[in-house]
Amino acid sequence: MPRLLSLALGLILLLGFTDILSAEKPKVLDPRLELELIAEQPDIVTPIGITFDSDGALLVIESHTHHRKPDYQGPPKDRIRRFADTDGDGKFDTWSTFYEGTEATMSILSAKDGTVYVATRMEVFRLRDTNGDHVADKREEIAHLETAGRYPHNGLAGLTIGPDSLLYFGLGENLGEPYALVGSDGTKLSGGGEGGTIYHCNLDGSDLQLMATGVWNPFGMIFDPAGRLYMVDNDPDSRPPCRLLHIVPGGDYGYQFRYGRTGVHPLQAWNGELPGTLPMVAATGEAPSGVTWYHGELWGTSWGDHRIETFRLGNNGASVQATFQTVVQGDHNFRPVDFAIAPDGSLYFTDWVDRSYPVHGKGRIWRLTWKEKPAPSEALPLSTAEEEAKELRKSPTLAALEYDDPFLHQAAVYGFSQRGVDMPLEIWKELPTGAQRLGILEAYRWSFDTKQAEAPLPLLRAALDDRDDLVRIYAMRWIADTQAKNFLPQLKERLQSHTPSVREFPVLLSTISWLESGSVGGRNEILEQQTLANIIRDEKQSTALRTLALKLIDPHSKQLSDDTLQALAQSADKDLARQTLQVLYLRGTEHGEKVATEIALNADRNPQVRAMAIVGLSDHANVHLETLQKLAADENETVRQEANRTLDADTVANPISPEKLDQWLAAIEGEADVEAGRRTFLSSQGGYCIRCHRYDGSGADVGPDLTYIGQRMTRKRLLESILQPSQEIAPMYVPKVLLTDDGRLHIGYPITDPSVNERRLFVDTAGKRFELDPEAIEEERDSNKSIMPEGFQQVLSPAEMRDLIGFLMETSDAK
C-alpha cells in the first residue's frame, strides 16, 4: 500500500456529523440570531418566491404546478398568497390570495411604487392592485418566451431592479431548445444551446437587452449597495460546485448547454478556464435558489445542502472574493428557497421542505431576527480596479486588453464591442500581443451575439492560424458554437500540419468532433479517443504530435493496444518513449511492468527513459525487488537515484513540521532536478499527484490542472498548498461529507462520468471512485478539509520536495 494513501485514514476525524444524526429542527449557528417558524402547511404549501409589498404584507408564490402529478389535490394553478397583519398587533394573522392562474411560477419582486413583478417559466409581467382590495386587478406583460421548452425551472426567473432603475432577470439553459425572448415593445432576442443568460429592460419591458451569458439557471439575483450585480447559479448535473457570480456587462461565464449537462467538456468553462470567460466569486451549497444583500453580506439559500449561507466580501482586483459561512443548518426536510427583508429588518425565507420535485403539499416560512440590534453595516466599496473597469467600458484601450485581471480585460472588450468594433484584418494581424488580438476577437463575438450579425469569416480564418494558442482556442470555440462546418477542412489541416499546444489540443479535437458528428463528447468521448489512437499509431505523424496524443488519451482506452505501446516504448525519441512508459504505468498491467523492466535494465537506453521505467515498477516494488537492487548499483547516477528512492520509499528522516514554512524553504534551497520532480509527481512512491491532477495534458480532473501553476503561484505559496492543503480550498474542489441511510459516512469529491447514470459518482482521498444512490444520501455537507491528504512532510524528503516544486514551477507558454 503506497505510504500516502495510509494518511487518508485520519480524515474520518474531520466529519463532525454528530449534530446531523439527530437534527430535526434547523439549527442557528450564529449566536446573534434566532429562528422562528412563521407559517406552515396547510396555510402555505410548496412556497418559492417571497417579497414584502408596499403595505408591509408578505407575498408568497405558492406552487401547484411544478412537476404536478395526476393525483395532486391542490388548486389547478399557482397562486400568490398574501399574509397580512389585519389587527395591527405586529403579527401576521390572515391569508388571502393576491393573484392566481399561472404555471411554473418562479420569482416575485415588489417595487417601491407598489408594482409587483412576477416571473414564470414563460413570461415576466407586473401586477397592480388599483382599488386597494389587496387583489391584483391589472396585469401588464414585460417579456415572454417563445420556445418549445417546458421544463418548469429552467426558463425565466431571478428578478431584481438595479440602481439604474432597470429590471434585470435571467433565462435558464432551457435544455438547449431554440427560443425567442420578446419584450413589450416587440424587441426579439433569439438563441438556443448557449446556456443561461441575463437580460435587462426598462420597467415597462421596453428596450430589452442581453447583459451576460454562460450561466446555468439564474434563480436569484441582487445588487449590493455599491452597484454590483450578483447571481447564484445552479450547476450542471454533477459538475461541482454551484457558483456565486459577479455579473458584469458582456460577461461570459463559460457554460454552454450544447456541449452537455455535465459541464466538463473542453469547450465549457466553469471558473474562467477558457479564454474570454470569467471566474466565480465563490462556491455555494448545492442547488442555490435565492440571494440577498443583508447587513453587509450576501446571504444565500442552499436547497440541496439544507442551509442558509453568508458570503463576506473582499476586493479582488476588478471583482470580489467571498468567505463562506453556514448560518442555519437543517436536516433533509429543510429546503430553503428565497428571501425577503421585512420592514422591521428581520429576514424571512421560504422552505420547500421535501426533496421531491413534484408539488407535495408541504411548506414553511421562517423568520430570522437579531437578539440585539446589530451594528450598522457597511458595503464593500468599489476598488480602484473596479472604478477603472467602469471607465474602460466607456473608453477602452488596447493596453487594457493586456491586463492579467480577467474583469479588467473583459471591461475593455465590452467597451470595444459597444463602440461597434470594426478593425481591418491587416491591422488586427499586426497588433503586438496575443492579448490584444484576443480582446478584439472577443469584442467582435459580443457584437455578433448581441446584434445577431454575421461572423467575420476572414478574421476567424486568420485567428485559427494565430501565433498565440489562446487566440486559436477562442476562434475554435466561436466556430464550434455557431456550427460553422465550413471551417472543418482548415481545422483538420491544422491538426495534420501543426503540433498544437497541450491546452489547445482538446479544444481542437472537440471542435472537429462536434462539427462532424454533433456528439457532445469530452475527454473520454469515443470518437476523440479513436482520433488520438489513430494519431499515436500513425508512423507518418511527427513524434511531437504522437507524444501529445499520448498525453491526452485515456490510459485505459481500448483503442490503444499493449502491442502498440510496447513498440512505441522502444522509440529512440526520448519524449515519445517516456510518455509511452507513463501511459503503461497508469494502465497498471503486468504487461506494462514487463516492458518497464526490460527498458530499465537496458544500459543503452537514455537514462531519463530508464528512470521513468523504474517508476513503472514502483507500485509493486516488492515484486521487483531483485531488479531494483540491481539498478541501485547501476553505473548511471540518475538510474541509481531513482532505484534507491523506490527501495527507500518508506523512510523519510526527521520530517519538518508543515507549519514551519521558512524551515522548509531553507531546506529545499538549491537547483532542482526537474526530471526527478516529474517522476515524483507521477509515482505512487512520491506525490501520486497525477491520480488527481492534470499536468501537461496527462492526469485526472479531481483537483486543479497544475500545468501553469508556476504562473499563478509563488514558490512559497505552492509549498504551503502542498504541506497545508486545507489552509485554502479552491471553490471548485471542496469535497463532500455524506451520510447514507445505512448509517455510513463518506468523504468524496463529486465527479462526472457520462457512463454512470442515475447514481452520483465521487473520488475518495485515495483517488478511488465510488458511487452512491442519490436516494440513499440522507445528509450532505461541504468538508472543511481538502480531499488532498495532509502529511506530505512524511512522504517527501526535502530533496524530493525541491525537485517536485522545481518541476511544477517550470511553466512555459510552449506547453
N, C-alpha and C positions, 0 to 999 in steps of 0.2 A: 504493500500500500504506500503510495507516494507520501512523503512526510507532510506536505502542505495540506493534504486532504484531511489528515487526522486533526488539524487545528479547527476544522469546521464544527467538530462535535460540541465545542464550547458555546456555540451560538444559541443553543436551546435556552441558555440563561437569559437571552435577550427578549424572550417572548412577552413577558408581562401580561399574561392573558387572564389572570385570576379574576379581574373585575368583569370580564365579558361573560364568564361562565355563569354568573348569577344575575347579570344585568337584565332588568326588565323595564325600568324607567330610565329615560335619558339622564345622564349624569353631567352636571355642570362642572367643568374643570377649572373655570376661572372663579376664584372665591369672591370676586366683587359682584357677581351676577347671581340671580336666582331665576328659576324657570317655573312658569305657571301654565297649566292647561286651561285654555280659554273656551274651547268648544270641541266636540267630537261627534261621531256618528250617534244617532241618526240625524242630528241637526245639520251636520255638514259631512259630505262624503266625497271621496277622491278629489280633494282640492288641489288646484295647480297654482295659477297666478293670484296675486293678492295686492291690494292697494287701498289707501285711505282716500275717500272722496273729500270734496271741499267742505263738507259739513262735519267731517271727523268720523263718519261711519266707515265700517270696514266692507270692502267689496271683494268677493272671492269667486274665482271661477270654479264651478262645481262640474266636473266632467262626468258625462253619462254616455259618451260615445267612443271613448278610447279603447280600441280592441273589444268592443262590446260583444258579448256572447248572446246567442239567441234566447237563452232563458233569463237574461238580466231583467230585473223587475223595476228598475228606476225610470225616470222620465225619458221620453224619446229623444230629447235633445239636451245639449249643455245649457247650464244656467249661470247667471251672475247673481250670486246671493248677497244680500245686504244685511249686515249685522249692526244694529244701532242701539244707542242708549236713549230710550224714549221717556224715562222719568227723571233724567238729569242727575242721577246718583253717581255718575262716573263709571258705571259698569254697563257693558252691552247686555241687552235683555231681549231683543226682538229680531227675529229673522224675517226677511221678506225677499221677494225676487225682483231685482232691478232690471234684468233683461234675460230672455231665453230664446232658443231657436237655432243655435249654432252647432257646428260639429268640429271635433278635434280642436277645441279652443285652447290656446297655449298661454297667452300673455295679456296682462291688463295694466294700464297706466293712467293715473288721474293727473290732469294738467291743472295749472293754477287757476285757469278760468272756469273750472268746473267740468270741462270736457273730459270724457273717459275714452281712451284709445284701447282698442281690443285687436289682438292678432289671433286668427285661427290658422289652421294649416294652409288655407287657400286665400285668405284675404286679411287686409288691415282696414279697420273702419273706426269711426268715432261716434260716440253716443252723447246725447244731451237729454236732461230732464228739464223741459221748458216750462212745465206748470207746477213744479215743486211738489209733486206727489211721490217722489222717490222711485219713480219708474221711468226708464228711458223711453222717450216718445219720438226722438228724432235721430235718424241714422244717416251718416254720410260716408261714402266709400273713400278711402285713401289710396289703396292699391289692391289689385287682385292678381292671382296667379293663374295662368293658362297652361295646364300640363296634364298628362295622363297619370302622373304620380298621385297616390292617395295614402301612402303610409302616414299615420297620424302625426308623428312628431319629428319629421324631417323637412317641414315646409317653413312657413313664416312664423317668426317668434322674436322675442328679445326687444321689447320696446323701451326707448329712453329718449328724452328731449335734451339736446345739447345746449351749451352756453350760447351758441349761435342761433337758438330758437328754431332749430331744425329737428325733425323727427327722424330717429335712427332705428333701424330694425334689421333683422337678419333673415336669410333664407338658408335652410339646411341643404344637405347634399342631394336630397330629392331622389336618391337611389340612381343618380346619373341620368334621369329622364330629361329630355329636352323640355324647355319651359320658356314662357314669356311672362315677365312681370310688367304690369300695366299700371301707370299712375293715373291720378284723377283727371289730368289734362290730356290723357291719351299717350303720354310718353311710354314707349315699349322697349324694354331691355331683355334680350334673349340670351340663352345659354343652355348648358346641359353637359354634365360629365365632369365639370371643373371643381366640384365640391361646393362647400357652403360659401356664401357671400354676404357682405354688409352693404346696406344702402342708406341713403338719407334723402329727405324731400322736405318741402315746406309743410307746415302743419295742416294744410288743406290737401296734401297729396300731390301738389304740382312740383315740377322741376325735379323729378326722380333721377337720382344719380347713383352709380356704383362707387363705393368707397374703398372696399378691400375684398380680398378673395383668399382662397386656400384654407378655409376652416372646415369643420365637420358640421356640427349643429349648434348654432349660436343661440342657446336658450336664454342666457342672461347677459345684459349689458348695462353699464353705468358709467357716468362721468365722475371723476373726482373734482374737488374744488379748484384744482389748477387747470382743468380743462382736458385732462387725458381721458380717453375712452378705453374701458376695459371690457373684456368678454370672457366668459367661461365656455369652454369648448368640449363637448363630448368627444371621446376618441373613437376611431375606427376599431371595431371588434376587439381584438386582443392587443392592439398597439398601446403600450404604456408610455407615459401617463396621459391623463387628461390635462388640459392646458388652461392656465390663466394667460390671456394675451393682451398686450397693449396694441390697440388698433390705431393705425395711422393712415392718412390718406394715401391711396395707391399701394398699400401693403399687400404682399403675397406671403401667406403663412404656410405654404408648401403642400397642403393636402389636395390630392386630385382623386375624385371617386373613380374616374375612368380606369385607373390603374389598380383597382381592387379595394376591398374594405379593410384589409389588414394594415395598411399604412406602411409597409416595409418594402415597397417596390423601389428600384433605383431611380425612378422618375418622381418619387414622392419625397417630401421632407417634412419632418415633424418638429425640428428645433433649429431651423436655419442651415441644414446640411448642404443644400444646393444653392448655387449662385442665384441671386435675385430673390431669395426667401428670407424671412425674418424669424428670429427665435422667440421662444416663450418667455414670459416673465417668471413663471414658477409652475411647478406641478401642482395639481389639485387632487382631491379624492376622486373616486370613481363616480361617473355619471353626475357631474356638477350641473345644477339646474338654475340656480339663482346667484346673483352677486349684487352687493350694495355697498355704498360708502357709509360708514358708521363710526363715529368717534375716532377719526384719524386713521382708520384702517379699512381695508377691503374685507368684507365678510362674504363667505360663500357657503352654499349647501352642497353636500355630497350625498346624493340619493343612494348610491351603491355602497358607500362606506359608513352610512348611518351617522353622519356627524355634521356639525356646523364648524366651519374653519375660519380663521382670520389670517390675513396676509399683511404683515408690517412692511411698508415700502421703504426703499432706499434708492438714491440716484444711481444709475448705471449708464454712464455716457449720455446718449440722447434718448435713453429709455429708462426703465426702472428694474429693480430686482426686488424680491419679496422673501420674507421669512415666514414660514408656515407654522401655524399652531392650531391644535384642536381645542375648541371652546366647549362644545357639547358633544358627548358621545352616547349613542343609543345602541340598542340591540337590533336584531334583524327586522323588528317591527317598527323601526324608526326610519322614515324615508322623507327627509326634509326636501322641499322644492323651492319655494320663492319667499322673498322678504317684503315687508312693508314697515316703514318707520312711522310710528304713531305721533300724533300732535304733542303728546306728553313726553316724547323722546324715547319711549320703550320700543323694542324691536319685536315685531310679530312675524311668524313664518308658518307656512302650511306644511302638512305632513301627510303623505300618501299612504303611510302605514305599512301596507303589504307589498311584497316584492313582485306580485303578479302585475303584468302589464294590463290585462283586461280590467275594466272597472269592476269593483268588488264590494261597494257599499261601506267601506271603512274610510276613516279620515279624522284628522285632528288639526287644531290650530293652537300654537303655543305662543307664549309671550315671555321675552327676556327683559328683566328690569334690573336696574342698579340698586344695590343695597344702600349705597351712599352716592350722592351726586358726584359724578366723575369730573375730573379737571377738564377744562376746555381743551379740545383737540386742535392740532394744527395740521394743515395739509402740507404734504411734501412739496416744497417749491420747485419750480422748473429749474433744471440745471443750466449751466452756460451752454452745454452742448444741445440741450433741448431748445433753448432760445435760438441757437444757430440753425437748428433744423427747421424751425418756423420760418426763418428768413430764407433758407435755401429753397423751401417750397415756393417762394415768391421769386427769388433771384438766384437761380442755380449757377454754379461754376463748374468747369471741367475739373479743377483741382479738387473740389469736394468729392468727386466720384472716386477719388483715391483713398478716402478715409477708411480705416480698418473698422470703425464703428458702423455696423450694418444699417442702423437707423439714420445716421448722417448720410451715408452713401445713398440710401433709399430716398431720403428727402430731396437730394439733388436730382435723382432720377425722376421723381414726381414733378419737380419744378420744370425740368426739360419737357416732360410729357405735356404739361399744361401750356407750355409755350407753343405747342404744335411742332415738335422737333422735325426738322427737315434738313438733314446733313447730307451733302453729296457723298457718294460712296468713296470717291477718291480721297476726300478729306478724312472720312471715318477711318480708312485704312492707315492713314498717316498719323493718327493720334498716338502719342508716345508710349502709352501704357495700356496693358490689358484691362485695368480697372476702368479707364476712360472708355475704351471701346465697349466693354461690357455694359457700363452705365447707359450709354447712348442706345445700345441694343435693347436694354430693359425699358427705356423711355418709349422707344418705338412700340414695344409689346403692349405697354399700358395704353398707349393711344389706340392701338389695334383693338384691344379688348373693350375700351370704353366707347369708341366711335364705330366699332364693328367695321373697320376698314379692311382693305386687302393687305395681306402680309407683304413686306418688301422683299420679294424673292431674290433680287441680286444681293442685297445685304445679307440675307440668310446664307446664300451660297458662299459668300466671302467669309462669313463668320465660321462656317464649318471648316475652313482651311486656316483659321487664325492661328497665330503662333502661341497664343495663351489657351491652355486647356479649359479654363473656366468660361471663356467666351464660346468655345466649341460646345461645351456642355449645355450652356444656356440656349444656343441655337438648336441643338438636338431636342431639348425639352420643348421648345416652341414648335418645332416640326412635328414632334410626336403628338402634342396636344391638339394640333389642328389637322392631324391625319394627312399631312402633306406627302402623299405617296410618291410624288414626282421627284422627291429627294432620295429615294431608295438607291438608285444607281450611284450617286455620289457617296452615300454612306457606305455602301458595300465596297466601292473602290477604295475609300479611305481605309477600311478595315484591311484591305489587301496590301496597300502601298505604304502605310504608316504604322508605327508602333504607338498606340495610344498610351496616355498616362494611366496609372492604376485607378485613379478616380474617374477617368473618362471612360474606360473600357466597359464597365457595367452599363453605363448610360447609353453608349453606342450600341451594344448588343441588345439592350431592351428596346431602344428606338427601332432598330431593324426588325426585331421580333414583333413589336406592336404594329408597325406599318404593314408587315407581311401577313400577319395572322389575326390581329386584334386580340391576341392572347394576353392576359394580364401579366402573367409571369412573375419574375422576381429572380433572386439569385439562384434558386434551385429549379427554375422552370425548365421543363424537359427540352424544349426547343433550344433554349440558350445553352443548356448543358451539352446538347448534341453539337451545337456550333463550336463550343470550346473544345470538345473532344476531337472534332474534325481538324481544328487548327493544330492541336497537340500532335495528332498523328501525321499531319502533312509535312513530309520532309522538305518540301519546296518552300515552306514558310520560314521566315527568319527565326533564328534561335531566340531573339529577344521577344518576339510575339508568342512563340510557343511557351517560353518561360512565364510570360504574363498570363497566358491562358491557364497554366498550371496553378498560378496563384489564386485564380478566381474559381476554378472548378471545384465542385463538391468532392472532397477526397474519396467519398464513398460512391461516387457516381458510377452507375452500371455501364455508362457509355465508354468508360476507360478501363481496359483490361490490365491484369497484372503483367502480362507479357509485354504490353506496350510500355508500361512503366519500367520494367526491368531493362528494356532496350534503351530507353532514354537515360537511365541512370549510368549507362556506360559512355554517355556523350563526353567528348573532350572539352565541351564548353562548361566551364566551372559553374556558372549560374544556372544553366539548364539542369545539370546533374544534381546540384544541391537542392533545387526546387523539387525535383522528382523525388529525392530522398525524403524531403519534408512531407510530400503527399503520401508516400509509402508509410512514413511514421504515423501520420494522422489516421491512416487506414487501419493500422493496428493489427496486421495479419502476420502469421508465421512466414508467409512468403516474403513480406517486406523485410522482416528481420533477417531472413536468409540473404537477401540481396545486400542489406546493410553490412552484414558480417563479411561478405566477400570483398566489398569495397573498402571497409575499414582496414582489412588485413593486407590490402594491395599497396605496397610501398611505392609503386609507380604512379599512383593517383595523386591529384592535388591534395595537400594537407588539409585545406579547409573543407574539401569534399569528404575526406576521410573522417574529419571531426564531426561533420554532420551525420555521417553514417553511424558514428558512435552514439549520437543522440537517439538514433533509431533502435538502439539496444537498451536504452535506459529504463523503459517501462518494466522490463524483465531482466534486470541486471544480474539477479541470482542465477538465472538460466544461462547467461552468457559470461559467467564469472571467469572461466579459463581464457576466453578471448580477450576480455577486458584486462586481465592481469598481463597478458602478453603485450597488449597495446600500451599498457602503462610503462613498459620498458622500451618503447619504440624509439628509434633514433630521432624522430621529428618531435620538437618541443610542443607544437600545437596538438598533435595526436596524443602525446603523453599527458598533457594537462587535462584534456577532455576525458581521457580514460580514467585518470586518477580522480577527477571530480565526480565521475559517475560511481566509482568504487567507494568514495568517501562521502557519499551524499547525506548520510545520517549524522555527520559530525560538523557542527559549527561551534567553534571555540569562543567562549566569553562574548556572547551577543550583547550589543549595546542597546540600551532601552530605546524604544521608538520615540519617546518624548524628547530625547537628547539629540535634537537635530543638528546642533552645532558640532557635537562629537562625531556624528555620522558624516557630516560634510567634511570634517577634517580627515576621517578615516578613508574616505573614498577619493581623496585628492590623488592626482597623477593622471597619466594618459590611459584612457580606456581602450580595451581590446574590443572593438565594435563587433567583430565576428563572434567572439566568445559571448558577448551580450546578446546577439541574435540567437545563439543556441540556448542561452539561459531563458530567454523569452519563450522558446519553443518547448523545452524539455520538461518532463514531469519531475525530474530531479532538481529543477531550478524553479523558475517562476510559474510554469504551467500556464502562462498568460494567454497563450493562443487558444486555449479552450473556451475563453470568454471574450477575448478582444480580437479585433481585426487589425492587422498591420500590413501595409503594402499589398492589400488585396486578399491576403490569406487570414483565416481565422473565423471567429464566430461573432455574433452581434449581441451577446448578452451584456457586455459592457461597451463603453465608448470606443470608437475607432481611434487607435493611437498613432496612425501614420504621421500626422502633422502635429503631434503633441508638443514637439520641440519649438514650434512657432507660437504656441499658446501659453506655455508654462516656463517658469524659470527652473533651473536645476534644483533649487531648494524646494520649490512648490511641488515638483514632481516627486522628489524623495519623500516629502511629507504625505503625499497622496498614496504612496506605496506602503509606508510604515503605519500610517494612521488613516486607513481608508474610510472610516466612519466620521472623520472630522468634518467633511463636507461632501455630501452625496448629491451628485448632479440630478436635477429633476427627472431626467429621462430614465434613471437607473435605481429608483427606490424599490427595494424588494417588498414583498407582501408577507405578512404573518397571517396564517389561515387556521381556523378551527373548523373541522368537519364533523358531521353528525355522528360519527363513531367515536368522538371524543379525542381524536388525534390532532396534534398541532404540526403545522408545516411551515417552512420558510422557503420561499421561492421567488424568483424574478419572472414575471409573466412574459411569455414569448408567443410567437405565432408560427404555425406551420399549416399551409393550405391543406395538407393531407389529414389533419386532425379536425374532425367535425363534432359539434355538439358537446365538446369537452374543453376544459381550459388546460393549457399547457404551461409548465413552469420549468425553470432550471434551478437546481438546488446549489448549495455552497460548494459542492464538489464538481459542478459543471455538468451534472447529470439531469436529464429530463424526467419529469413525472407529470401525470395527467390527473385531473380531478373532475368529477361530475359537478357542474355548477349547482345542481340541486342539493348536493351534499355539503356545500360550503355554508356553514352557519354564520360565521363571522369572518371579516377580512379587515386587516389594518395595514397601514404602512409601517415598515420596520424603521427604527431609528439607527439601525446598524446596516452597514453596507453588505451586499451579497459577496463582496470580495473579502476573503478571510483576512483576519489580522494575524500577526505573528511572523511576518517575513524576516524579522531580525533573527529568528531561529532557523530560517531556511537558507538565507543567503549570507555568505561571508562578505565583509566589506569589499573585497576584490571583485566578487561576483556582482555585488550591487553597483560598484563603479562601472563595470562593463555593461550591465543592463541599462543604467542611466545613460551611459555614453551612446549606446545603440538607439535608445528612444529619442535622445536629443539630436541625433544626426538626421535631421529632417531637411529635405530639399524639395524644391518645386519640380525637380525632374522626375520624381516618383509618379 
